[in-house]
């Protein structure tokens, strides 16, 4: 059924492209300029652009100078072209334990602390299935430790567990719960791998570290189903949760922000956000015989180059709506830069009508662009026409089960109600052509097809132009996951 549905989607898109009669947009960009951006950002000298590193600061300055030389203006409230992002590094608590019945679950072995600060809680357990709003509605969770299964019904991708947990914590906190304990099981990401990844120093937004999100979130290893059976049976019985203090330090970080004012008196107070993350994952462990610099050419020097060339183009050719250019930091650490901007916007969010993000793991089809979320907003015809003019076919998310939409910076804006998509280089599956480079030291500028990258950048700029000139502001299609947030944001 999934393959059939995807085939139908591709057929509809092909028909739509065939019927479109778009007006050609003149684009004057040079392949050499794109290549210069990518080669600089993905150079060994920038050492993988890790968040908090001096090299990422250099990348931020480079982006700001391109914005400046392109005639863009700083956004009101920014420090020049920079928006400081308050990040802290947290080490795992020295100790954490969960006592239930006569058994003790300990950090690293049986449990992980995903969020929350030092606590000592003794309270009854209440079992809440998946802790979705409908699960919590009939339960009295006030003053209790909520136990639930990790993730959401029907979705087995472990990446989705992380994103759903944030919403669950908010729901439990709103109903007066004291903590959320999620029972984790995934054959795709075993517990041992999760411990190596999460039981280490992590970056978080400082507001969370300072107690804005005080509710503890704990994951418990439920690989053999033991704890689900035990904790469901202990519903109403007391348990004790104890978490020690975390060691924290401030990390320097900044978004790079600029704007171009629109030409239409009617539309210039509406903004299209063009975004790309400029960080990557840094340097791996040292070795005399192996390259350890993760240069991040595909992820996301290419996307950043597209943003910079869009800045050059729109600096000379402003569209009807205004454009906000946003190079965000710390995407690789959990989309922290875009989340910070969405929570601390320099221009009111209800003036933002669309987010055209560009980010990707690479490409395996140089005849296409892949737009994650293509079918979700009324901007779809504009995106289709733009890709056609650049000589590229366009496809929607080829692997929706991977939940890619909520794994890049577009999700930070969508969560606020702003229609958003991720405009990515053409990929049709997570095959070896993708995984060979995704978060690998092999992802260097020398491995890129810059003829294709040039056409991809043209398609991105054309898409931005068409959305910014749409007579009616784009919006979510009926029934979309974020439609309600959009109506609340825009007062519909």
Backbone torsions as a table, in degrees:
resi	resn	phi	psi	omega
1	UNK	NA	-40.4	-179.4
2	UNK	-63.9	-44.3	-180.0
3	UNK	-64.7	-38.2	178.6
4	UNK	-63.6	-43.7	-179.7
5	UNK	-63.0	-38.9	179.9
6	UNK	-67.5	-39.6	178.1
7	UNK	-62.2	-41.6	177.6
8	UNK	-61.4	-42.4	179.7
9	UNK	-60.0	-45.0	179.5
10	UNK	-62.1	-39.4	-179.6
11	UNK	-63.3	-45.1	179.4
12	UNK	-60.7	-42.8	179.6
13	UNK	-62.3	-42.9	179.9
14	UNK	-61.1	-41.1	178.2
15	UNK	-63.5	-43.0	-178.5
16	UNK	-61.1	-43.6	179.4
17	UNK	-62.5	-41.2	-178.5
18	UNK	-62.4	-32.6	-177.9
19	UNK	-84.9	-19.8	-173.7
20	UNK	-68.5	140.7	175.4
21	UNK	-127.6	69.0	-173.4
22	UNK	-75.1	156.5	173.5
23	UNK	-82.9	129.1	-176.6
24	UNK	-67.0	134.8	177.6
25	UNK	-105.1	124.6	179.0
26	UNK	-72.0	124.5	177.7
27	UNK	-120.4	127.0	-179.5
28	UNK	-121.1	83.6	175.3
29	UNK	-122.3	157.7	-177.2
30	UNK	-115.3	134.0	178.6
31	UNK	-57.2	-36.9	-179.5
32	UNK	-62.0	-36.2	179.1
33	UNK	-66.5	-43.6	178.3
34	UNK	-61.2	-46.1	-178.0
35	UNK	-63.4	-36.7	177.7
36	UNK	-61.0	-47.1	178.1
37	UNK	-58.1	-49.6	-175.1
38	UNK	-65.3	-44.5	-177.9
39	UNK	-64.8	-35.6	177.6
40	UNK	-69.9	-50.8	-175.7
41	UNK	-65.7	-32.1	-178.4
42	UNK	-99.8	18.6	-179.4
43	UNK	-76.0	156.2	176.3
44	UNK	-60.0	-31.2	-178.3
45	UNK	-62.5	-26.2	178.2
46	UNK	-91.0	-0.6	165.5
47	UNK	48.9	43.6	172.9
48	UNK	78.4	6.0	171.4
49	UNK	49.2	49.2	-179.5
50	UNK	-71.9	145.0	179.2
51	UNK	-60.7	132.4	-179.8
52	UNK	89.3	-5.6	-176.9
53	UNK	-87.1	154.2	174.0
54	UNK	-59.3	-32.4	-178.7
55	UNK	-67.0	-34.7	176.4
56	UNK	-69.5	-31.2	174.2
57	UNK	-62.8	-38.9	177.5
58	UNK	-64.0	-42.7	178.0
59	UNK	-61.1	-41.0	178.8
60	UNK	-61.9	-42.3	178.7
61	UNK	-64.3	-40.4	178.4
62	UNK	-60.0	-46.9	179.9
63	UNK	-61.2	-44.9	-179.5
64	UNK	-60.8	-38.8	-179.0
65	UNK	-70.7	-33.4	173.9
66	UNK	-66.5	-42.3	175.7
67	UNK	-57.2	-46.0	-177.7
68	UNK	-63.7	-47.0	-176.6
69	UNK	-70.1	-17.7	178.8
70	UNK	-86.7	-1.5	177.9
71	UNK	86.7	12.6	178.3
72	UNK	-75.6	158.5	179.6
73	UNK	-107.5	147.6	171.5
74	UNK	-66.0	148.6	174.1
75	UNK	-77.4	145.8	179.8
76	UNK	-57.4	133.3	178.1
77	UNK	93.2	-9.5	177.9
78	UNK	-85.6	153.1	175.3
79	UNK	-86.1	87.7	-169.5
80	UNK	69.5	-122.6	176.8
81	UNK	-100.2	13.2	-173.7
82	UNK	-114.6	140.3	169.3
83	UNK	-115.7	109.9	178.0
84	UNK	-60.2	139.1	177.5
85	UNK	-115.3	124.0	-175.2
86	UNK	-85.4	102.2	178.9
87	UNK	-115.3	148.3	170.8
88	UNK	-131.6	150.2	173.7
89	UNK	-97.6	128.1	-179.5
90	UNK	-114.6	129.9	169.1
91	UNK	-87.7	149.8	178.0
92	UNK	-58.6	149.6	176.8
93	UNK	-58.6	145.2	-179.5
94	UNK	-61.0	-28.9	178.3
95	UNK	-150.5	148.6	173.7
96	UNK	-158.7	140.3	-177.5
97	UNK	-150.4	154.9	178.4
98	UNK	-131.2	113.1	179.9
99	UNK	-97.4	125.6	175.3
100	UNK	-143.2	135.8	-169.5
101	UNK	55.7	-127.9	176.9
102	UNK	-110.1	18.9	-177.6
103	UNK	-107.8	149.2	-177.9
104	UNK	-122.5	120.2	174.9
105	UNK	-97.2	133.4	-173.8
106	UNK	-120.0	152.4	-177.7
107	UNK	-61.4	139.7	179.4
108	UNK	86.0	-36.0	-179.6
109	UNK	-92.8	-55.2	-175.6
110	UNK	-113.1	-22.1	-175.1
111	UNK	-143.1	160.2	174.2
112	UNK	-130.2	143.7	176.4
113	UNK	-99.8	110.8	-179.1
114	UNK	-88.8	-32.4	177.6
115	UNK	-159.4	168.6	-178.8
116	UNK	103.3	160.2	-175.6
117	UNK	-111.0	-168.0	-178.3
118	UNK	-58.4	126.9	179.8
119	UNK	-145.4	156.9	166.0
120	UNK	-136.8	105.6	-174.2
121	UNK	-120.9	128.0	168.7
122	UNK	-121.4	113.6	-171.4
123	UNK	-158.1	163.4	177.1
124	UNK	-69.0	152.2	173.5
125	UNK	-89.2	141.8	169.1
126	UNK	-131.9	126.6	-178.7
127	UNK	-87.7	131.3	-171.7
128	UNK	-129.3	31.8	177.9
129	UNK	55.6	-109.4	177.0
130	UNK	-101.5	4.4	-179.3
131	UNK	58.4	30.6	170.3
132	UNK	-75.7	161.8	-179.7
133	UNK	-52.8	-39.1	-179.3
134	UNK	-70.2	-27.1	176.9
135	UNK	-72.7	-35.5	-175.7
136	UNK	-84.3	-19.0	-170.4
137	UNK	-54.4	-44.8	-174.5
138	UNK	-95.1	4.6	-176.5
139	UNK	-100.8	147.5	171.0
140	UNK	-95.7	101.2	-177.4
141	UNK	-106.0	-3.0	-176.9
142	UNK	-60.5	128.2	179.1
143	UNK	72.6	19.0	-176.0
144	UNK	-126.7	162.8	173.8
145	UNK	-92.9	115.6	-177.2
146	UNK	-85.8	127.6	176.6
147	UNK	-111.0	131.4	-177.6
148	UNK	-150.0	162.7	173.0
149	UNK	-76.7	142.0	178.3
150	UNK	-70.2	153.9	177.0
151	UNK	81.6	-161.7	179.6
152	UNK	-130.0	155.9	-176.0
153	UNK	-57.6	132.2	173.7
154	UNK	83.3	-5.0	-179.5
155	UNK	-114.4	117.3	-175.5
156	UNK	-101.9	-7.3	180.0
157	UNK	-64.8	119.8	-176.7
158	UNK	-62.8	-25.6	177.0
159	UNK	-59.3	-34.7	-178.4
160	UNK	-67.9	-23.4	179.3
161	UNK	-61.1	-42.1	-177.8
162	UNK	-63.0	-44.3	-175.3
163	UNK	-73.2	-34.2	179.6
164	UNK	-72.8	-28.3	-177.7
165	UNK	-61.8	-37.8	-179.2
166	UNK	-60.2	-44.5	179.2
167	UNK	-66.6	-38.8	179.9
168	UNK	-62.3	-43.5	178.7
169	UNK	-57.3	-43.8	179.4
170	UNK	-62.9	-42.2	-179.9
171	UNK	-64.6	-43.7	-179.1
172	UNK	-66.2	-42.4	179.4
173	UNK	-63.1	-40.3	-179.0
174	UNK	-63.1	-27.8	-179.7
175	UNK	-95.6	7.0	174.0
176	UNK	88.4	12.0	176.5
177	UNK	-67.1	154.6	-177.0
178	UNK	-95.8	-26.5	-179.1
179	UNK	-163.8	159.1	175.7
180	UNK	-122.2	121.2	176.1
181	UNK	-110.8	115.5	-179.2
182	UNK	-105.1	138.6	-179.1
183	UNK	-94.6	113.2	-170.6
184	UNK	-100.6	133.1	170.3
185	UNK	-151.5	129.1	175.6
186	UNK	-157.5	125.8	175.4
187	UNK	-73.9	-20.5	-179.9
188	UNK	-77.1	-30.9	177.4
189	UNK	-136.2	92.3	-176.1
190	UNK	-64.8	160.7	-175.6
191	UNK	-57.0	-40.6	-178.3
192	UNK	-60.8	-39.8	177.6
193	UNK	-68.8	-38.8	179.3
194	UNK	-62.2	-41.8	179.3
195	UNK	-61.8	-44.3	179.4
196	UNK	-63.0	-32.9	-177.3
197	UNK	-81.9	-41.8	-170.7
198	UNK	-98.9	-25.7	-177.7
199	UNK	-87.1	47.3	-179.7
200	UNK	-137.1	177.2	178.1
201	UNK	-61.4	133.2	-176.5
202	UNK	-128.7	150.6	172.4
203	UNK	-94.4	137.5	176.6
204	UNK	-139.1	160.0	172.4
205	UNK	-68.1	140.6	-172.6
206	UNK	-63.1	-27.6	179.5
207	UNK	-61.7	-38.0	177.5
208	UNK	-67.6	-39.6	-179.4
209	UNK	-67.2	-30.0	-177.7
210	UNK	-87.3	4.6	171.5
211	UNK	106.7	6.9	178.1
212	UNK	-62.3	-35.0	176.0
213	UNK	-116.6	82.1	-173.5
214	UNK	-78.8	-22.3	-173.7
215	UNK	-63.0	122.3	179.1
216	UNK	-68.5	139.5	174.0
217	UNK	-119.4	119.0	-176.6
218	UNK	-120.5	135.9	170.3
219	UNK	-107.2	134.8	-179.8
220	UNK	-115.5	136.9	179.2
221	UNK	-68.2	113.9	180.0
222	UNK	-119.7	33.5	-175.1
223	UNK	-57.1	-35.7	-177.9
224	UNK	-101.5	7.8	177.5
225	UNK	76.0	3.4	-175.0
226	UNK	-62.1	-48.5	-171.2
227	UNK	-76.5	-26.5	174.1
228	UNK	-61.9	-46.1	179.9
229	UNK	-64.1	-43.9	-177.0
230	UNK	-67.0	-48.3	-173.4
231	UNK	-73.3	-32.3	172.8
232	UNK	-62.2	-38.3	-179.5
233	UNK	-71.0	-24.4	-178.1
234	UNK	-92.6	12.2	179.2
235	UNK	-51.6	122.6	-179.0
236	UNK	94.9	-14.5	179.3
237	UNK	-86.5	155.9	-178.6
238	UNK	-76.4	147.4	172.3
239	UNK	-139.7	163.3	-179.5
240	UNK	-125.3	128.4	177.2
241	UNK	-116.2	126.2	-178.8
242	UNK	-131.4	126.2	179.4
243	UNK	-130.5	129.0	178.9
244	UNK	-78.8	170.4	178.4
245	UNK	-64.6	150.2	175.0
246	UNK	-101.4	146.9	174.3
247	UNK	-89.9	131.3	-174.1
248	UNK	-131.8	151.4	171.3
249	UNK	-146.7	149.4	-178.3
250	UNK	-75.6	141.4	179.6
251	UNK	-119.1	128.9	178.0
252	UNK	-69.8	135.2	179.9
253	UNK	-159.7	152.9	178.5
254	UNK	-155.8	145.1	164.0
255	UNK	-88.8	153.4	176.2
256	UNK	-111.6	122.8	-168.4
257	UNK	-131.2	137.6	175.2
258	UNK	-151.7	171.1	-178.5
259	UNK	-148.7	157.0	171.2
260	UNK	-126.2	130.9	-179.6
261	UNK	-79.6	138.5	179.2
262	UNK	-72.0	164.1	-175.4
263	UNK	-92.6	-15.4	-175.6
264	UNK	-91.8	127.2	177.5
265	UNK	-61.2	-32.8	-178.1
266	UNK	-76.8	-35.3	-169.6
267	UNK	-109.6	-7.3	-171.0
268	UNK	-70.1	-13.6	175.3
269	UNK	-84.9	-1.2	172.1
270	UNK	-100.6	141.8	-175.1
271	UNK	-122.5	141.6	165.4
272	UNK	-102.2	127.0	177.6
273	UNK	-90.1	122.6	169.5
274	UNK	-103.2	122.6	-173.9
275	UNK	-134.2	152.7	173.5
276	UNK	-159.5	143.7	175.3
277	UNK	-89.2	142.3	-176.2
278	UNK	-110.8	0.8	176.8
279	UNK	-88.1	165.7	170.4
280	UNK	-143.8	-155.0	-167.4
281	UNK	-105.3	2.3	170.7
282	UNK	86.3	-138.9	-172.3
283	UNK	-119.8	137.4	177.5
284	UNK	-84.1	-170.9	-179.6
285	UNK	-66.1	147.7	-173.5
286	UNK	-71.2	147.4	178.1
287	UNK	-158.6	139.0	-178.7
288	UNK	-75.3	-21.6	-172.2
289	UNK	-111.4	7.0	-172.0
290	UNK	-142.1	141.1	175.0
291	UNK	-68.5	127.1	-178.2
292	UNK	-113.6	2.0	179.6
293	UNK	-90.6	122.3	177.9
294	UNK	-92.6	90.8	-167.8
295	UNK	-68.6	-30.7	176.4
296	UNK	67.5	46.6	177.6
297	UNK	-66.9	-50.3	179.2
298	UNK	-73.1	-38.2	-173.0
299	UNK	-124.1	85.2	12.4
300	UNK	-145.1	43.1	176.5
301	UNK	-63.2	-35.6	177.6
302	UNK	-62.8	-46.9	178.3
303	UNK	-61.7	-40.4	178.0
304	UNK	-65.1	-40.0	176.8
305	UNK	-62.2	-39.6	176.6
306	UNK	-61.7	-41.3	177.7
307	UNK	-63.7	-41.5	-179.5
308	UNK	-67.3	-40.2	177.7
309	UNK	-70.6	-31.1	172.5
310	UNK	-64.2	-38.5	177.5
311	UNK	-62.1	-43.9	178.8
312	UNK	-62.4	-43.0	-177.9
313	UNK	-66.9	-50.8	-175.6
314	UNK	-74.6	-19.7	172.6
315	UNK	-62.5	-30.2	178.1
316	UNK	-99.8	-24.2	-174.9
317	UNK	-130.9	68.5	-177.5
318	UNK	-64.4	140.9	177.9
319	UNK	-84.1	-173.1	-178.4
320	UNK	-68.5	-44.7	175.8
321	UNK	-84.7	159.7	173.8
322	UNK	-76.6	159.0	-178.4
323	UNK	-126.3	131.1	173.9
324	UNK	-105.8	124.4	179.9
325	UNK	-101.1	126.0	-172.0
326	UNK	-136.1	105.9	172.0
327	UNK	-96.0	114.4	-170.3
328	UNK	-104.7	148.9	179.7
329	UNK	-95.5	166.2	166.4
330	UNK	57.8	30.2	173.2
331	UNK	-64.8	-38.5	-178.0
332	UNK	-69.4	-11.8	179.0
333	UNK	-100.1	9.9	179.4
334	UNK	118.2	31.3	178.1
335	UNK	58.0	37.9	-172.1
336	UNK	-70.8	-37.8	-179.3
337	UNK	-65.5	-44.2	179.4
338	UNK	-70.9	-35.8	176.2
339	UNK	-63.0	-39.5	178.3
340	UNK	-63.5	-46.4	-179.9
341	UNK	-62.1	-43.2	-178.8
342	UNK	-62.2	-31.3	177.9
343	UNK	-86.4	-18.1	-178.5
344	UNK	-134.2	60.5	-174.7
345	UNK	-68.0	144.3	176.9
346	UNK	-83.7	-20.4	173.9
347	UNK	-127.9	139.2	-175.6
348	UNK	-51.8	137.7	-176.5
349	UNK	-62.8	-29.3	-178.4
350	UNK	-72.1	-4.9	171.7
351	UNK	-92.6	-9.0	179.4
352	UNK	-87.6	117.3	-174.7
353	UNK	-102.8	-13.2	-178.9
354	UNK	-165.6	147.6	172.1
355	UNK	-121.7	118.8	174.4
356	UNK	-106.5	91.4	179.8
357	UNK	-84.9	151.4	173.6
358	UNK	-134.7	117.5	-176.2
359	UNK	-159.8	146.8	179.4
360	UNK	-166.6	162.2	178.3
361	UNK	-89.8	-8.0	-177.5
362	UNK	140.4	-163.1	-178.8
363	UNK	-144.8	151.4	172.4
364	UNK	-134.0	10.6	177.7
365	UNK	-148.3	107.5	-175.6
366	UNK	-86.1	13.2	173.4
367	UNK	-103.2	1.7	-169.9
368	UNK	-135.1	162.6	158.3
369	UNK	-120.1	151.2	178.5
370	UNK	-115.7	123.5	-179.0
371	UNK	-112.7	110.5	179.3
372	UNK	-78.7	115.0	-174.7
373	UNK	97.0	10.4	-176.8
374	UNK	-48.5	-47.0	-171.8
375	UNK	-85.6	4.5	-170.7
376	UNK	-93.2	-15.7	-177.2
377	UNK	-129.0	165.3	179.6
378	UNK	-76.4	0.3	174.7
379	UNK	-81.2	-2.1	-175.2
380	UNK	-52.6	-47.6	-179.5
381	UNK	-60.2	-36.0	178.5
382	UNK	-65.8	-40.0	179.3
383	UNK	-67.9	-39.1	177.6
384	UNK	-61.4	-47.1	-177.6
385	UNK	-65.1	-39.0	-178.9
386	UNK	-62.4	-44.6	-179.8
387	UNK	-65.6	-38.4	178.0
388	UNK	-60.4	-43.3	-177.9
389	UNK	-65.9	-28.2	177.4
390	UNK	-84.3	1.4	178.3
391	UNK	78.6	24.7	-178.9
392	UNK	-123.7	141.5	170.6
393	UNK	-76.0	163.1	-179.1
394	UNK	-130.0	136.0	178.7
395	UNK	-130.8	152.6	174.7
396	UNK	-81.0	-177.2	-179.5
397	UNK	-52.8	115.6	-178.1
398	UNK	-80.4	-12.8	-178.5
399	UNK	-135.1	68.0	-175.7
400	UNK	-59.4	-24.0	179.6
401	UNK	-66.7	-15.5	177.2
402	UNK	-80.5	-7.5	178.7
403	UNK	55.8	41.6	-176.7
404	UNK	-63.8	-29.8	-176.5
405	UNK	-57.8	-40.5	-176.6
406	UNK	-91.4	14.2	-177.6
407	UNK	-113.7	12.0	174.6
408	UNK	-137.7	177.9	-168.0
409	UNK	-64.8	-21.2	176.2
410	UNK	-57.2	-29.9	-178.4
411	UNK	-65.9	-30.5	178.9
412	UNK	-64.4	-35.6	179.5
413	UNK	-83.1	-36.8	177.3
414	UNK	-60.5	-38.1	-179.6
415	UNK	-62.6	-23.4	176.6
416	UNK	-87.9	-7.9	179.7
417	UNK	107.1	-4.2	-177.9
418	UNK	-79.3	123.2	176.4
419	UNK	-55.6	133.5	-172.2
420	UNK	-151.1	148.2	173.9
421	UNK	-140.9	164.4	172.3
422	UNK	-113.0	119.5	-176.9
423	UNK	-96.8	105.5	-169.6
424	UNK	-119.6	155.7	171.9
425	UNK	-57.5	157.4	-170.4
426	UNK	-68.4	116.0	170.9
427	UNK	-135.9	144.6	-176.1
428	UNK	-112.8	-11.2	178.3
429	UNK	-172.9	159.7	173.6
430	UNK	-83.0	75.4	-178.2
431	UNK	-99.8	-169.2	-176.7
432	UNK	-65.5	-29.5	178.0
433	UNK	-64.7	-28.2	176.7
434	UNK	-85.4	-51.6	-172.4
435	UNK	-68.3	-20.5	177.1
436	UNK	-60.3	-29.4	-175.0
437	UNK	-115.0	-22.9	-173.4
438	UNK	-63.9	114.1	-178.4
439	UNK	53.9	41.4	177.5
440	UNK	-123.1	155.3	178.0
441	UNK	-65.4	-18.1	179.9
442	UNK	-72.0	-11.5	-175.4
443	UNK	-78.4	77.2	-178.3
444	UNK	-115.3	159.5	-176.3
445	UNK	-59.7	-33.6	-177.0
446	UNK	-62.8	-18.5	-177.1
447	UNK	-92.3	2.2	-175.8
448	UNK	-91.2	149.0	171.6
449	UNK	-93.6	96.4	-173.3
450	UNK	-73.6	-19.5	171.7
451	UNK	-63.4	-43.1	177.0
452	UNK	-68.9	-41.7	-179.2
453	UNK	-60.3	-37.0	177.8
454	UNK	-61.2	-45.6	179.3
455	UNK	-66.3	-36.7	177.4
456	UNK	-62.3	-44.4	179.4
457	UNK	-63.9	-41.2	176.5
458	UNK	-58.7	-44.4	-179.8
459	UNK	-62.7	-39.6	179.3
460	UNK	-63.6	-45.4	-179.6
461	UNK	-65.7	-42.3	177.8
462	UNK	-62.3	-40.1	178.4
463	UNK	-63.0	-43.6	178.3
464	UNK	-61.8	-42.5	179.9
465	UNK	-61.7	-45.6	-176.7
466	UNK	-67.6	-41.2	177.9
467	UNK	-65.2	-41.4	-179.5
468	UNK	-67.2	-18.6	179.8
469	UNK	-106.2	4.3	178.9
470	UNK	-58.2	134.9	-179.5
471	UNK	-64.4	-35.0	176.9
472	UNK	-112.2	140.8	-178.8
473	UNK	-64.0	140.8	179.2
474	UNK	-68.9	156.8	178.7
475	UNK	-152.2	169.8	175.6
476	UNK	-65.1	144.3	172.2
477	UNK	-73.3	151.7	-176.1
478	UNK	-54.9	135.5	177.3
479	UNK	88.4	-1.6	-179.1
480	UNK	-66.1	153.2	-179.8
481	UNK	-53.4	-34.6	-175.5
482	UNK	-104.7	10.8	-179.0
483	UNK	-60.7	-41.5	-178.2
484	UNK	-63.1	-43.6	178.0
485	UNK	-62.8	-37.3	178.1
486	UNK	-64.2	-42.5	178.3
487	UNK	-64.8	-36.3	178.0
488	UNK	-68.8	-42.3	-178.7
489	UNK	-62.3	-45.1	-174.3
490	UNK	-96.3	6.0	176.3
491	UNK	67.6	36.3	-178.9
492	UNK	-90.3	NA	NA
